[in-house]
Amino acid sequence: MNQTQPRPAPNTLDTRFAGASASITAHADIAATHAAALRSIDRVVAETAHPTDPQVAADGVRQLLRDGQVLALTGAGISTGSGIPDYRGPAGSLRNHRPMTYQEFRFDEVARQRYWARSFVGWRQMNRARPNTAHYLLADLEAQGRLAGLITQNVDGLHAAAGSRNVLPLHGDLSRIECLDCGADEGRISLDARIEAANPGYLERLASTTLQVNPDGDADIDAGFIQDFQMVGCLACGSTKLKPAVVYFGEPVPPARKQAVKELGDRARSLLVLGSSLAVMSSYKIALDFARAGKPIAVINQGPGRADARATYLWRADVTDALFVLTR
Ligand SMILES: [Zn+2]
């Protein structure tokens, strides 16, 4: 989700006493990131390549797995079977929901209040999601020694829950919270318990309403509920500038994680993309690096994706069905 590189913001922008010009700069940053986020969301990935014959694709990917050291790269298509909606799918929530930007978490108190109220509700539903067959079959492939590792764009933690050991969550995961003022970090379960204690009866009052929950754990709730919501502060410094440890629009992938991705890529013999159109640059770049190195790329996805034209095997299939074929 790192479509733009954020400009390092001077600390003065953090205070509510910031001068008018500083706040205009912050608003310009927010507006620019919004524009970039919307461009990314609107990006239609067109069909650029002819899919491989399914039998040829299955044989080809099976051979890549036999050769070993396959780097698996997964996206939202892996988790839809666990009830987690796909932002970009046909009924994708990005059609009517734009996720928070990093700049909003930093500078926009109103947006942050809205996010945490909605997320308090949405995260409980995300937290109930369980791994599906695709997650378990990928864990099996790792246990059989076929994989160099697994990189996921998903922030739901379901690969680890299914037993995959070497998982690199490219965009972080929702299980940790970070303080944007002091850097302290807290588990989501602990934060959730504190929020619940600060908002007695809140969830019961909401229970009668219908909710749409989005992949970043955000839910659509009424303005009144957002106003009533009481956010809690950082355990270390009291700041309410808290953000899930997830890479949001306008935020780069942390350098150490980029390095880990590069090392995994260097070690791997081939790339297997599952359930992703690679619409986001940080994941598309992984495929570009494999193409540049002359290593085979296989794509298993139901819709078109950005790496299709570079794929050795382009397999149009349901990810779970394909994994069954590959592992039987
Ligand atoms: Zn703090």
py3Dmol code that shows the C-alpha trace and the ligand (Angstrom):
import py3Dmol

protein = """\
ATOM      1  CA  MET A   1       0.000   0.000   0.000  1.00  0.00           C
ATOM      2  CA  ASN A   2       3.046   2.200  -0.263  1.00  0.00           C
ATOM      3  CA  GLN A   3       2.046   4.030  -3.378  1.00  0.00           C
ATOM      4  CA  THR A   4       3.758   7.245  -2.369  1.00  0.00           C
ATOM      5  CA  GLN A   5       6.826   8.014  -0.361  1.00  0.00           C
ATOM      6  CA  PRO A   6       5.777  10.169   2.584  1.00  0.00           C
ATOM      7  CA  ARG A   7       7.676  13.374   3.075  1.00  0.00           C
ATOM      8  CA  PRO A   8       9.372  13.304   6.500  1.00  0.00           C
ATOM      9  CA  ALA A   9       7.269  15.686   8.558  1.00  0.00           C
ATOM     10  CA  PRO A  10       8.831  18.045  11.081  1.00  0.00           C
ATOM     11  CA  ASN A  11       7.766  17.357  14.646  1.00  0.00           C
ATOM     12  CA  THR A  12       6.048  20.721  14.946  1.00  0.00           C
ATOM     13  CA  LEU A  13       3.274  19.360  12.757  1.00  0.00           C
ATOM     14  CA  ASP A  14       2.424  16.941  15.513  1.00  0.00           C
ATOM     15  CA  THR A  15       1.236  19.515  17.985  1.00  0.00           C
ATOM     16  CA  ARG A  16      -2.269  20.927  18.031  1.00  0.00           C
ATOM     17  CA  PHE A  17      -0.642  24.363  18.358  1.00  0.00           C
ATOM     18  CA  ALA A  18       0.996  24.079  14.937  1.00  0.00           C
ATOM     19  CA  GLY A  19       0.855  27.274  12.914  1.00  0.00           C
ATOM     20  CA  ALA A  20      -1.462  27.793   9.975  1.00  0.00           C
ATOM     21  CA  SER A  21       1.180  27.104   7.328  1.00  0.00           C
ATOM     22  CA  ALA A  22       2.190  23.865   9.022  1.00  0.00           C
ATOM     23  CA  SER A  23      -1.389  22.666   9.111  1.00  0.00           C
ATOM     24  CA  ILE A  24      -1.820  23.588   5.443  1.00  0.00           C
ATOM     25  CA  THR A  25       1.249  21.438   4.683  1.00  0.00           C
ATOM     26  CA  ALA A  26      -0.270  18.556   6.634  1.00  0.00           C
ATOM     27  CA  HIS A  27      -3.563  18.940   4.768  1.00  0.00           C
ATOM     28  CA  ALA A  28      -1.720  19.035   1.437  1.00  0.00           C
ATOM     29  CA  ASP A  29       0.059  15.802   2.404  1.00  0.00           C
ATOM     30  CA  ILE A  30      -3.242  14.180   3.325  1.00  0.00           C
ATOM     31  CA  ALA A  31      -4.850  15.347   0.082  1.00  0.00           C
ATOM     32  CA  ALA A  32      -1.914  14.113  -2.014  1.00  0.00           C
ATOM     33  CA  THR A  33      -1.955  10.701  -0.353  1.00  0.00           C
ATOM     34  CA  HIS A  34      -5.715  10.450  -0.810  1.00  0.00           C
ATOM     35  CA  ALA A  35      -5.306  11.174  -4.492  1.00  0.00           C
ATOM     36  CA  ALA A  36      -2.590   8.504  -4.783  1.00  0.00           C
ATOM     37  CA  ALA A  37      -4.692   5.993  -2.820  1.00  0.00           C
ATOM     38  CA  LEU A  38      -7.696   6.598  -5.071  1.00  0.00           C
ATOM     39  CA  ARG A  39      -5.567   6.209  -8.208  1.00  0.00           C
ATOM     40  CA  SER A  40      -4.274   2.910  -6.881  1.00  0.00           C
ATOM     41  CA  ILE A  41      -7.781   1.739  -5.991  1.00  0.00           C
ATOM     42  CA  ASP A  42      -9.119   2.736  -9.399  1.00  0.00           C
ATOM     43  CA  ARG A  43      -6.306   0.992 -11.219  1.00  0.00           C
ATOM     44  CA  VAL A  44      -7.947  -1.578 -13.409  1.00  0.00           C
ATOM     45  CA  VAL A  45      -5.615  -4.424 -14.131  1.00  0.00           C
ATOM     46  CA  ALA A  46      -6.364  -5.358 -17.695  1.00  0.00           C
ATOM     47  CA  GLU A  47      -5.937  -8.770 -19.262  1.00  0.00           C
ATOM     48  CA  THR A  48      -2.456  -8.596 -20.818  1.00  0.00           C
ATOM     49  CA  ALA A  49      -1.594 -12.230 -21.442  1.00  0.00           C
ATOM     50  CA  HIS A  50      -3.142 -15.503 -22.536  1.00  0.00           C
ATOM     51  CA  PRO A  51      -3.611 -17.939 -19.656  1.00  0.00           C
ATOM     52  CA  THR A  52      -1.617 -21.154 -19.862  1.00  0.00           C
ATOM     53  CA  ASP A  53      -3.534 -24.351 -20.583  1.00  0.00           C
ATOM     54  CA  PRO A  54      -4.552 -25.538 -17.064  1.00  0.00           C
ATOM     55  CA  GLN A  55      -2.931 -28.976 -17.488  1.00  0.00           C
ATOM     56  CA  VAL A  56       0.331 -27.448 -18.723  1.00  0.00           C
ATOM     57  CA  ALA A  57       0.228 -24.918 -15.878  1.00  0.00           C
ATOM     58  CA  ALA A  58      -0.382 -27.640 -13.283  1.00  0.00           C
ATOM     59  CA  ASP A  59       2.507 -29.761 -14.592  1.00  0.00           C
ATOM     60  CA  GLY A  60       4.787 -26.725 -14.756  1.00  0.00           C
ATOM     61  CA  VAL A  61       4.082 -25.528 -11.226  1.00  0.00           C
ATOM     62  CA  ARG A  62       4.378 -29.101  -9.921  1.00  0.00           C
ATOM     63  CA  GLN A  63       7.870 -29.245 -11.446  1.00  0.00           C
ATOM     64  CA  LEU A  64       8.804 -25.897  -9.856  1.00  0.00           C
ATOM     65  CA  LEU A  65       7.711 -27.319  -6.482  1.00  0.00           C
ATOM     66  CA  ARG A  66       9.750 -30.491  -7.072  1.00  0.00           C
ATOM     67  CA  ASP A  67      12.771 -28.284  -7.842  1.00  0.00           C
ATOM     68  CA  GLY A  68      12.147 -26.644  -4.451  1.00  0.00           C
ATOM     69  CA  GLN A  69      13.033 -23.199  -3.026  1.00  0.00           C
ATOM     70  CA  VAL A  70       9.769 -21.717  -4.337  1.00  0.00           C
ATOM     71  CA  LEU A  71       8.881 -18.310  -2.914  1.00  0.00           C
ATOM     72  CA  ALA A  72       5.107 -18.130  -2.388  1.00  0.00           C
ATOM     73  CA  LEU A  73       3.545 -14.658  -2.586  1.00  0.00           C
ATOM     74  CA  THR A  74      -0.072 -14.492  -1.460  1.00  0.00           C
ATOM     75  CA  GLY A  75      -2.791 -11.859  -1.593  1.00  0.00           C
ATOM     76  CA  ALA A  76      -6.413 -11.286  -0.676  1.00  0.00           C
ATOM     77  CA  GLY A  77      -7.628 -14.204  -2.839  1.00  0.00           C
ATOM     78  CA  ILE A  78      -6.187 -16.627  -0.253  1.00  0.00           C
ATOM     79  CA  SER A  79      -8.291 -15.194   2.579  1.00  0.00           C
ATOM     80  CA  THR A  80     -11.667 -14.667   0.916  1.00  0.00           C
ATOM     81  CA  GLY A  81     -12.469 -18.289   1.824  1.00  0.00           C
ATOM     82  CA  SER A  82     -12.047 -17.272   5.469  1.00  0.00           C
ATOM     83  CA  GLY A  83     -14.713 -14.601   5.084  1.00  0.00           C
ATOM     84  CA  ILE A  84     -12.277 -11.709   4.726  1.00  0.00           C
ATOM     85  CA  PRO A  85     -13.431  -9.522   1.844  1.00  0.00           C
ATOM     86  CA  ASP A  86     -11.142  -8.626  -1.056  1.00  0.00           C
ATOM     87  CA  TYR A  87     -10.644  -4.878  -1.503  1.00  0.00           C
ATOM     88  CA  ARG A  88     -10.305  -5.182  -5.246  1.00  0.00           C
ATOM     89  CA  GLY A  89     -12.573  -8.118  -6.037  1.00  0.00           C
ATOM     90  CA  PRO A  90     -15.832  -7.775  -7.980  1.00  0.00           C
ATOM     91  CA  ALA A  91     -17.694  -6.718  -4.821  1.00  0.00           C
ATOM     92  CA  GLY A  92     -14.521  -5.154  -3.395  1.00  0.00           C
ATOM     93  CA  SER A  93     -14.999  -2.804  -0.488  1.00  0.00           C
ATOM     94  CA  LEU A  94     -12.641  -0.263  -2.085  1.00  0.00           C
ATOM     95  CA  ARG A  95     -15.545   0.548  -4.390  1.00  0.00           C
ATOM     96  CA  ASN A  96     -17.215   2.350  -1.496  1.00  0.00           C
ATOM     97  CA  HIS A  97     -14.594   2.449   1.249  1.00  0.00           C
ATOM     98  CA  ARG A  98     -11.199   4.081   1.256  1.00  0.00           C
ATOM     99  CA  PRO A  99      -8.750   2.851   3.889  1.00  0.00           C
ATOM    100  CA  MET A 100      -6.968   5.262   6.201  1.00  0.00           C
ATOM    101  CA  THR A 101      -3.725   6.878   5.103  1.00  0.00           C
ATOM    102  CA  TYR A 102      -0.611   7.164   7.227  1.00  0.00           C
ATOM    103  CA  GLN A 103      -0.948  10.965   7.138  1.00  0.00           C
ATOM    104  CA  GLU A 104      -4.454  10.764   8.621  1.00  0.00           C
ATOM    105  CA  PHE A 105      -3.187   8.639  11.513  1.00  0.00           C
ATOM    106  CA  ARG A 106      -0.545  11.312  12.188  1.00  0.00           C
ATOM    107  CA  PHE A 107      -2.373  14.562  11.597  1.00  0.00           C
ATOM    108  CA  ASP A 108      -6.131  14.080  11.494  1.00  0.00           C
ATOM    109  CA  GLU A 109      -7.730  13.619  14.910  1.00  0.00           C
ATOM    110  CA  VAL A 110     -11.240  13.322  13.478  1.00  0.00           C
ATOM    111  CA  ALA A 111     -10.217  10.590  11.040  1.00  0.00           C
ATOM    112  CA  ARG A 112      -8.367   8.762  13.804  1.00  0.00           C
ATOM    113  CA  GLN A 113     -11.432   8.862  16.085  1.00  0.00           C
ATOM    114  CA  ARG A 114     -13.550   7.500  13.238  1.00  0.00           C
ATOM    115  CA  TYR A 115     -10.998   4.786  12.480  1.00  0.00           C
ATOM    116  CA  TRP A 116     -10.701   3.509  16.054  1.00  0.00           C
ATOM    117  CA  ALA A 117     -14.443   3.524  16.669  1.00  0.00           C
ATOM    118  CA  ARG A 118     -15.000   1.521  13.489  1.00  0.00           C
ATOM    119  CA  SER A 119     -11.978  -0.682  14.023  1.00  0.00           C
ATOM    120  CA  PHE A 120     -12.993  -1.525  17.610  1.00  0.00           C
ATOM    121  CA  VAL A 121     -16.070  -3.109  16.072  1.00  0.00           C
ATOM    122  CA  GLY A 122     -14.534  -4.496  12.859  1.00  0.00           C
ATOM    123  CA  TRP A 123     -11.471  -6.113  14.395  1.00  0.00           C
ATOM    124  CA  ARG A 124     -13.594  -8.462  16.536  1.00  0.00           C
ATOM    125  CA  GLN A 125     -15.048  -9.906  13.376  1.00  0.00           C
ATOM    126  CA  MET A 126     -11.604 -10.158  11.712  1.00  0.00           C
ATOM    127  CA  ASN A 127     -10.275 -11.822  14.851  1.00  0.00           C
ATOM    128  CA  ARG A 128     -12.890 -14.569  14.547  1.00  0.00           C
ATOM    129  CA  ALA A 129     -11.670 -15.514  11.044  1.00  0.00           C
ATOM    130  CA  ARG A 130      -9.962 -18.899  10.810  1.00  0.00           C
ATOM    131  CA  PRO A 131      -7.549 -20.262   8.182  1.00  0.00           C
ATOM    132  CA  ASN A 132      -9.132 -22.025   5.216  1.00  0.00           C
ATOM    133  CA  THR A 133      -7.972 -24.984   3.109  1.00  0.00           C
ATOM    134  CA  ALA A 134      -5.665 -22.829   0.975  1.00  0.00           C
ATOM    135  CA  HIS A 135      -3.752 -21.654   4.068  1.00  0.00           C
ATOM    136  CA  TYR A 136      -3.389 -25.263   5.295  1.00  0.00           C
ATOM    137  CA  LEU A 137      -2.268 -26.590   1.893  1.00  0.00           C
ATOM    138  CA  LEU A 138       0.443 -23.908   1.730  1.00  0.00           C
ATOM    139  CA  ALA A 139       1.575 -24.860   5.241  1.00  0.00           C
ATOM    140  CA  ASP A 140       1.784 -28.475   3.985  1.00  0.00           C
ATOM    141  CA  LEU A 141       3.948 -27.424   1.025  1.00  0.00           C
ATOM    142  CA  GLU A 142       6.318 -25.715   3.433  1.00  0.00           C
ATOM    143  CA  ALA A 143       6.395 -28.761   5.715  1.00  0.00           C
ATOM    144  CA  GLN A 144       7.304 -30.878   2.661  1.00  0.00           C
ATOM    145  CA  GLY A 145      10.320 -28.636   2.130  1.00  0.00           C
ATOM    146  CA  ARG A 146       9.101 -27.151  -1.167  1.00  0.00           C
ATOM    147  CA  LEU A 147       9.157 -23.469  -0.219  1.00  0.00           C
ATOM    148  CA  ALA A 148      11.946 -20.953   0.312  1.00  0.00           C
ATOM    149  CA  GLY A 149       9.418 -18.923   2.277  1.00  0.00           C
ATOM    150  CA  LEU A 150       6.071 -17.215   2.106  1.00  0.00           C
ATOM    151  CA  ILE A 151       5.443 -13.507   1.661  1.00  0.00           C
ATOM    152  CA  THR A 152       1.874 -12.326   2.195  1.00  0.00           C
ATOM    153  CA  GLN A 153       0.200  -9.022   1.483  1.00  0.00           C
ATOM    154  CA  ASN A 154      -2.552  -9.967   3.933  1.00  0.00           C
ATOM    155  CA  VAL A 155      -2.603  -8.486   7.428  1.00  0.00           C
ATOM    156  CA  ASP A 156      -4.893 -11.148   8.938  1.00  0.00           C
ATOM    157  CA  GLY A 157      -2.255 -13.497  10.407  1.00  0.00           C
ATOM    158  CA  LEU A 158      -4.005 -16.564   8.937  1.00  0.00           C
ATOM    159  CA  HIS A 159      -0.902 -18.172   7.351  1.00  0.00           C
ATOM    160  CA  ALA A 160       0.799 -18.352  10.745  1.00  0.00           C
ATOM    161  CA  ALA A 161      -2.466 -19.593  12.293  1.00  0.00           C
ATOM    162  CA  ALA A 162      -2.494 -22.443   9.725  1.00  0.00           C
ATOM    163  CA  GLY A 163       1.012 -23.489  10.749  1.00  0.00           C
ATOM    164  CA  SER A 164       3.220 -21.787   8.145  1.00  0.00           C
ATOM    165  CA  ARG A 165       6.492 -20.975   9.889  1.00  0.00           C
ATOM    166  CA  ASN A 166       8.526 -18.818   7.536  1.00  0.00           C
ATOM    167  CA  VAL A 167       5.949 -16.075   6.881  1.00  0.00           C
ATOM    168  CA  LEU A 168       6.888 -12.526   5.993  1.00  0.00           C
ATOM    169  CA  PRO A 169       3.870 -10.208   6.245  1.00  0.00           C
ATOM    170  CA  LEU A 170       4.851  -7.572   3.666  1.00  0.00           C
ATOM    171  CA  HIS A 171       2.379  -5.015   4.961  1.00  0.00           C
ATOM    172  CA  GLY A 172       2.569  -5.935   8.645  1.00  0.00           C
ATOM    173  CA  ASP A 173      -0.290  -7.436  10.583  1.00  0.00           C
ATOM    174  CA  LEU A 174      -3.179  -6.297  12.708  1.00  0.00           C
ATOM    175  CA  SER A 175      -2.045  -8.055  15.884  1.00  0.00           C
ATOM    176  CA  ARG A 176       0.254  -5.202  17.021  1.00  0.00           C
ATOM    177  CA  ILE A 177      -0.345  -1.499  17.631  1.00  0.00           C
ATOM    178  CA  GLU A 178       2.307   1.214  17.472  1.00  0.00           C
ATOM    179  CA  CYS A 179       2.386   4.675  19.045  1.00  0.00           C
ATOM    180  CA  LEU A 180       3.281   7.341  16.471  1.00  0.00           C
ATOM    181  CA  ASP A 181       4.569   9.672  19.191  1.00  0.00           C
ATOM    182  CA  CYS A 182       6.906   7.491  21.263  1.00  0.00           C
ATOM    183  CA  GLY A 183       7.206   4.277  19.242  1.00  0.00           C
ATOM    184  CA  ALA A 184       5.873   2.038  22.030  1.00  0.00           C
ATOM    185  CA  ASP A 185       4.171  -1.126  20.855  1.00  0.00           C
ATOM    186  CA  GLU A 186       1.217  -3.031  22.298  1.00  0.00           C
ATOM    187  CA  GLY A 187      -0.659  -6.201  21.401  1.00  0.00           C
ATOM    188  CA  ARG A 188      -4.070  -5.703  19.826  1.00  0.00           C
ATOM    189  CA  ILE A 189      -5.776  -7.943  22.378  1.00  0.00           C
ATOM    190  CA  SER A 190      -4.470  -5.779  25.242  1.00  0.00           C
ATOM    191  CA  LEU A 191      -5.531  -2.550  23.495  1.00  0.00           C
ATOM    192  CA  ASP A 192      -8.941  -4.028  22.740  1.00  0.00           C
ATOM    193  CA  ALA A 193      -9.494  -4.893  26.412  1.00  0.00           C
ATOM    194  CA  ARG A 194      -8.614  -1.322  27.414  1.00  0.00           C
ATOM    195  CA  ILE A 195     -10.945   0.161  24.783  1.00  0.00           C
ATOM    196  CA  GLU A 196     -13.762  -2.136  25.893  1.00  0.00           C
ATOM    197  CA  ALA A 197     -13.322  -1.023  29.523  1.00  0.00           C
ATOM    198  CA  ALA A 198     -13.436   2.644  28.429  1.00  0.00           C
ATOM    199  CA  ASN A 199     -16.635   2.099  26.400  1.00  0.00           C
ATOM    200  CA  PRO A 200     -19.084   0.152  28.586  1.00  0.00           C
ATOM    201  CA  GLY A 201     -22.199  -1.026  26.713  1.00  0.00           C
ATOM    202  CA  TYR A 202     -20.937   0.279  23.358  1.00  0.00           C
ATOM    203  CA  LEU A 203     -20.840  -3.063  21.539  1.00  0.00           C
ATOM    204  CA  GLU A 204     -24.249  -4.053  22.915  1.00  0.00           C
ATOM    205  CA  ARG A 205     -25.758  -0.812  21.563  1.00  0.00           C
ATOM    206  CA  LEU A 206     -24.196  -1.527  18.163  1.00  0.00           C
ATOM    207  CA  ALA A 207     -25.233  -5.171  18.091  1.00  0.00           C
ATOM    208  CA  SER A 208     -28.610  -4.429  16.506  1.00  0.00           C
ATOM    209  CA  THR A 209     -27.120  -2.631  13.486  1.00  0.00           C
ATOM    210  CA  THR A 210     -25.860  -4.220  10.267  1.00  0.00           C
ATOM    211  CA  LEU A 211     -22.136  -3.855   9.698  1.00  0.00           C
ATOM    212  CA  GLN A 212     -19.869  -4.083   6.705  1.00  0.00           C
ATOM    213  CA  VAL A 213     -16.365  -5.075   7.784  1.00  0.00           C
ATOM    214  CA  ASN A 214     -13.386  -4.278   5.564  1.00  0.00           C
ATOM    215  CA  PRO A 215     -10.061  -6.150   5.174  1.00  0.00           C
ATOM    216  CA  ASP A 216      -8.151  -3.709   7.354  1.00  0.00           C
ATOM    217  CA  GLY A 217     -10.533  -4.475  10.220  1.00  0.00           C
ATOM    218  CA  ASP A 218     -12.517  -1.300   9.639  1.00  0.00           C
ATOM    219  CA  ALA A 219     -16.346  -1.396   9.861  1.00  0.00           C
ATOM    220  CA  ASP A 220     -18.980   1.044   8.653  1.00  0.00           C
ATOM    221  CA  ILE A 221     -20.912   2.460  11.632  1.00  0.00           C
ATOM    222  CA  ASP A 222     -23.135   5.532  12.152  1.00  0.00           C
ATOM    223  CA  ALA A 223     -21.754   8.988  12.988  1.00  0.00           C
ATOM    224  CA  GLY A 224     -23.426   8.958  16.421  1.00  0.00           C
ATOM    225  CA  PHE A 225     -21.486   5.875  17.436  1.00  0.00           C
ATOM    226  CA  ILE A 226     -18.252   7.462  16.247  1.00  0.00           C
ATOM    227  CA  GLN A 227     -18.897  10.543  18.393  1.00  0.00           C
ATOM    228  CA  ASP A 228     -19.709   8.487  21.498  1.00  0.00           C
ATOM    229  CA  PHE A 229     -16.557   6.393  21.177  1.00  0.00           C
ATOM    230  CA  GLN A 230     -13.881   6.933  23.820  1.00  0.00           C
ATOM    231  CA  MET A 231     -10.342   6.275  22.547  1.00  0.00           C
ATOM    232  CA  VAL A 232      -7.643   5.245  25.026  1.00  0.00           C
ATOM    233  CA  GLY A 233      -4.027   6.468  25.075  1.00  0.00           C
ATOM    234  CA  CYS A 234      -0.627   4.854  24.628  1.00  0.00           C
ATOM    235  CA  LEU A 235       0.429   2.878  27.736  1.00  0.00           C
ATOM    236  CA  ALA A 236       3.843   4.572  27.719  1.00  0.00           C
ATOM    237  CA  CYS A 237       3.100   8.232  26.856  1.00  0.00           C
ATOM    238  CA  GLY A 238      -0.695   8.664  26.833  1.00  0.00           C
ATOM    239  CA  SER A 239      -0.875   9.785  23.177  1.00  0.00           C
ATOM    240  CA  THR A 240      -3.930   8.713  21.196  1.00  0.00           C
ATOM    241  CA  LYS A 241      -1.873   8.663  17.978  1.00  0.00           C
ATOM    242  CA  LEU A 242      -2.046   4.887  17.829  1.00  0.00           C
ATOM    243  CA  LYS A 243      -1.901   2.940  14.581  1.00  0.00           C
ATOM    244  CA  PRO A 244      -2.050  -0.770  13.762  1.00  0.00           C
ATOM    245  CA  ALA A 245       1.424  -2.014  12.781  1.00  0.00           C
ATOM    246  CA  VAL A 246       0.216  -2.258   9.203  1.00  0.00           C
ATOM    247  CA  VAL A 247       1.617  -0.393   6.182  1.00  0.00           C
ATOM    248  CA  TYR A 248      -1.046   2.135   5.163  1.00  0.00           C
ATOM    249  CA  PHE A 249      -1.312   4.187   1.996  1.00  0.00           C
ATOM    250  CA  GLY A 250       1.382   6.876   2.105  1.00  0.00           C
ATOM    251  CA  GLU A 251       3.687   4.747   4.231  1.00  0.00           C
ATOM    252  CA  PRO A 252       6.740   2.824   3.014  1.00  0.00           C
ATOM    253  CA  VAL A 253       7.482  -0.813   3.815  1.00  0.00           C
ATOM    254  CA  PRO A 254      10.054  -0.686   6.679  1.00  0.00           C
ATOM    255  CA  PRO A 255      13.656  -0.995   5.339  1.00  0.00           C
ATOM    256  CA  ALA A 256      14.445  -4.111   7.409  1.00  0.00           C
ATOM    257  CA  ARG A 257      11.415  -5.869   5.913  1.00  0.00           C
ATOM    258  CA  LYS A 258      12.414  -4.800   2.384  1.00  0.00           C
ATOM    259  CA  GLN A 259      15.834  -6.313   3.042  1.00  0.00           C
ATOM    260  CA  ALA A 260      14.266  -9.568   4.273  1.00  0.00           C
ATOM    261  CA  VAL A 261      12.160  -9.701   1.081  1.00  0.00           C
ATOM    262  CA  LYS A 262      15.271  -9.213  -1.035  1.00  0.00           C
ATOM    263  CA  GLU A 263      17.177 -11.965   0.778  1.00  0.00           C
ATOM    264  CA  LEU A 264      14.250 -14.379   0.393  1.00  0.00           C
ATOM    265  CA  GLY A 265      14.027 -13.507  -3.298  1.00  0.00           C
ATOM    266  CA  ASP A 266      17.757 -14.024  -3.844  1.00  0.00           C
ATOM    267  CA  ARG A 267      17.580 -17.451  -2.224  1.00  0.00           C
ATOM    268  CA  ALA A 268      14.484 -18.616  -4.091  1.00  0.00           C
ATOM    269  CA  ARG A 269      14.541 -20.452  -7.436  1.00  0.00           C
ATOM    270  CA  SER A 270      11.088 -19.419  -8.549  1.00  0.00           C
ATOM    271  CA  LEU A 271       8.107 -17.274  -7.577  1.00  0.00           C
ATOM    272  CA  LEU A 272       4.567 -18.575  -7.097  1.00  0.00           C
ATOM    273  CA  VAL A 273       1.941 -15.816  -6.886  1.00  0.00           C
ATOM    274  CA  LEU A 274      -1.366 -16.951  -5.356  1.00  0.00           C
ATOM    275  CA  GLY A 275      -4.579 -14.930  -5.172  1.00  0.00           C
ATOM    276  CA  SER A 276      -3.109 -11.529  -5.936  1.00  0.00           C
ATOM    277  CA  SER A 277      -3.197  -9.124  -8.888  1.00  0.00           C
ATOM    278  CA  LEU A 278      -0.036  -7.459  -7.487  1.00  0.00           C
ATOM    279  CA  ALA A 279      -1.795  -4.100  -7.847  1.00  0.00           C
ATOM    280  CA  VAL A 280       0.431  -2.660  -5.128  1.00  0.00           C
ATOM    281  CA  MET A 281       3.977  -1.680  -6.127  1.00  0.00           C
ATOM    282  CA  SER A 282       5.711  -3.283  -3.121  1.00  0.00           C
ATOM    283  CA  SER A 283       4.479  -6.722  -4.206  1.00  0.00           C
ATOM    284  CA  TYR A 284       4.674  -6.141  -7.979  1.00  0.00           C
ATOM    285  CA  LYS A 285       8.340  -5.226  -7.472  1.00  0.00           C
ATOM    286  CA  ILE A 286       9.025  -8.736  -6.142  1.00  0.00           C
ATOM    287  CA  ALA A 287       7.811 -10.198  -9.434  1.00  0.00           C
ATOM    288  CA  LEU A 288       9.840  -7.649 -11.404  1.00  0.00           C
ATOM    289  CA  ASP A 289      12.990  -8.725  -9.531  1.00  0.00           C
ATOM    290  CA  PHE A 290      12.364 -12.385 -10.419  1.00  0.00           C
ATOM    291  CA  ALA A 291      11.763 -11.471 -14.055  1.00  0.00           C
ATOM    292  CA  ARG A 292      14.982  -9.438 -14.122  1.00  0.00           C
ATOM    293  CA  ALA A 293      16.918 -12.363 -12.613  1.00  0.00           C
ATOM    294  CA  GLY A 294      15.503 -14.691 -15.266  1.00  0.00           C
ATOM    295  CA  LYS A 295      13.787 -16.889 -12.663  1.00  0.00           C
ATOM    296  CA  PRO A 296      10.428 -18.520 -13.446  1.00  0.00           C
ATOM    297  CA  ILE A 297       7.219 -16.887 -12.232  1.00  0.00           C
ATOM    298  CA  ALA A 298       3.960 -18.791 -11.863  1.00  0.00           C
ATOM    299  CA  VAL A 299       0.672 -16.993 -11.222  1.00  0.00           C
ATOM    300  CA  ILE A 300      -2.454 -18.690  -9.871  1.00  0.00           C
ATOM    301  CA  ASN A 301      -5.309 -16.199  -9.772  1.00  0.00           C
ATOM    302  CA  GLN A 302      -8.877 -15.924 -11.004  1.00  0.00           C
ATOM    303  CA  GLY A 303      -8.511 -12.457 -12.478  1.00  0.00           C
ATOM    304  CA  PRO A 304      -5.845 -10.561 -14.395  1.00  0.00           C
ATOM    305  CA  GLY A 305      -2.745  -9.207 -12.658  1.00  0.00           C
ATOM    306  CA  ARG A 306       0.208  -6.951 -13.316  1.00  0.00           C
ATOM    307  CA  ALA A 307       2.797  -9.744 -13.584  1.00  0.00           C
ATOM    308  CA  ASP A 308       0.762 -11.862 -16.035  1.00  0.00           C
ATOM    309  CA  ALA A 309       2.799 -10.929 -19.090  1.00  0.00           C
ATOM    310  CA  ARG A 310       5.983 -11.988 -17.288  1.00  0.00           C
ATOM    311  CA  ALA A 311       4.612 -15.272 -15.985  1.00  0.00           C
ATOM    312  CA  THR A 312       6.024 -18.576 -17.234  1.00  0.00           C
ATOM    313  CA  TYR A 313       2.779 -20.233 -16.113  1.00  0.00           C
ATOM    314  CA  LEU A 314      -0.405 -18.181 -15.903  1.00  0.00           C
ATOM    315  CA  TRP A 315      -3.017 -20.385 -14.301  1.00  0.00           C
ATOM    316  CA  ARG A 316      -6.558 -18.997 -14.176  1.00  0.00           C
ATOM    317  CA  ALA A 317      -8.051 -21.000 -11.320  1.00  0.00           C
ATOM    318  CA  ASP A 318      -9.495 -20.866  -7.872  1.00  0.00           C
ATOM    319  CA  VAL A 319      -6.452 -20.884  -5.577  1.00  0.00           C
ATOM    320  CA  THR A 320      -7.771 -23.673  -3.331  1.00  0.00           C
ATOM    321  CA  ASP A 321      -8.686 -25.891  -6.304  1.00  0.00           C
ATOM    322  CA  ALA A 322      -5.226 -25.348  -7.813  1.00  0.00           C
ATOM    323  CA  LEU A 323      -3.479 -26.134  -4.511  1.00  0.00           C
ATOM    324  CA  PHE A 324      -5.488 -29.378  -4.265  1.00  0.00           C
ATOM    325  CA  VAL A 325      -4.271 -30.359  -7.735  1.00  0.00           C
ATOM    326  CA  LEU A 326      -0.680 -29.492  -6.794  1.00  0.00           C
ATOM    327  CA  THR A 327      -0.621 -31.335  -3.483  1.00  0.00           C
ATOM    328  CA  ARG A 328      -2.487 -34.536  -4.293  1.00  0.00           C
TER     329      ARG A 328
END
"""
ligand_1 = """\
1
ZN
Zn 3.398 6.558 23.135
"""
view = py3Dmol.view(width=600, height=400)
view.addModel(protein, "pdb")
view.setStyle({"model": 0}, {"cartoon": {"style": "trace"}})
view.addModel(ligand_1, "xyz")
view.setStyle({"model": 1}, {"stick": {}})
view.zoomTo()
view.show()
